[in-house]
Amino acid sequence: MYIRERVADAKFVWVKEMISSTELCCFSGAKIYPGKGIRFVRVDSQVFLFSNSKWKRYFHNRLKPSKLTWTAMYRKQHKKAVKKRRRATKKPYSSSIVGVTLEVIQRKRTEKPEVRDAAHEAGLLYV
């Protein structure tokens, strides 16, 4: 693309401008640089942009991009090359329960298995 630029002596000079905007292929998801690609306009005036004739042919043959393993849509649906988000681990904490204080819970946790078994046996005798 060219733009006009005024020079100091009131003459016009054509200067080449760099375009960095890219578009995406509607089938493969590939980048299409300016001056490249094929545009297809359907009867309902919907515009499709393809990076090459291979993708255009697949589109007209009604192939689904989600079935072709090398397309961006397939890779997104099947979670390829996507890193899992790290979740922050929750730190365990103790809180009191209704009717039981935190000290009683800590005492129960630290008591020896023999004491616990004796209390269990004593409880069974009363049943």
N, C-alpha and C positions, 0 to 999 in steps of 0.2 A: 504494500500500500504506500502511496506517495502523498506527501503534504506540501503545501506551498509555504515558503518562508521568505519574508521580505529581507533584502540585503540593504546595507547602508546607503547605496547610491540609487535607491528606488527601483531596482530591477528585481524580477522574481526568479528564484532558483528552485528546481525540484529537488527535494531531499527524500531519501528512502527512510521509512520509519519501521522499526522492529515491532512486530506484533507477537505477544506472548500468550494470547488467550487460546486455550485448547478446548475442544468439545469431546464428548464421549460417544463411542459407537453404541447405538441402541441395542445391538445384539451381543457383541463380545465384551463391551465395557472398556475397550482399549481407548487410549488417547488418540485424538485426531488433530493434527496440526493444521494451521491455515494453509489453504490451497490443496489440501489432500481430502480424500474421502468422497463418497457418493451420497447425494441427497435423493430421497424418494418421497414424493408427495402423493398421498392416497386420495381417492375421490372425496372423502370426507374432510379434506384439507389438513390431515395430520401429517407432520413432517417426520421422516425417519432418516437418520444419518448413519452410514455404514463406513467402516474404515477401508474395506476392500470388497471386491466382487464376490469373494467366497462367502462373506457374511450376508451379503445381499441375496445370494442364491439360497442360503440356508433359510433366510427369513421368508422368501417367496415360496419355498417348499414346505413351509409351516413347521420347521423343526423348532423345538423348544430349547432356548439357551440353557435352561436348568438341567437338561439331559446331557449336554456336552461338557466333558470334564474340564476343558481348558478355558471356559468362559468365566467371567467375573461373577455372574449370577450363581453358577454351580458352586464356586469356591466359597461364596458367602453363605449359601444354604447349607453346605456340608461342613462349615466352620474350619476351612483349611487356612493355614498360616495366620491364625488369630490367637494371640496370647490370652491366657486366662487371667482375669483380674484377680489380684491378690486381695484377700479379705483380712481385715484386722481381727486377730483372735481375741476373744473376750477373756478377760482375766476372771478366774473363779473367785467368788466372794461368798461369805456365809452371812445369812441374815436370820433373825429370829422368826419363829413360826408362832402363830396365835396359840397361847397357852404354854409355850415352852420358850425359855430364854436362851440366848446364845451360849451362855456358860454351861447350861445343862447339855446342850447339843455337843459342845466341845468335850465335855467330860465323857459322854457316851462314846464318842469317836476314839478317845485315847484309852479307854479301859481295856484290860487284857481279855483275850478270848476265853480264859478259864472262868473269869468272873461272869462273863456274858453267858456262857453255857450253864453255869450254876443257877443264874437267875432264870434262864429259860426252863430248866428242869423244875425249879421251885414253882414256876408258873403253871407247868403241866400238872403238878400234883393237885393243885386247887381246882382244876377243871374236872 
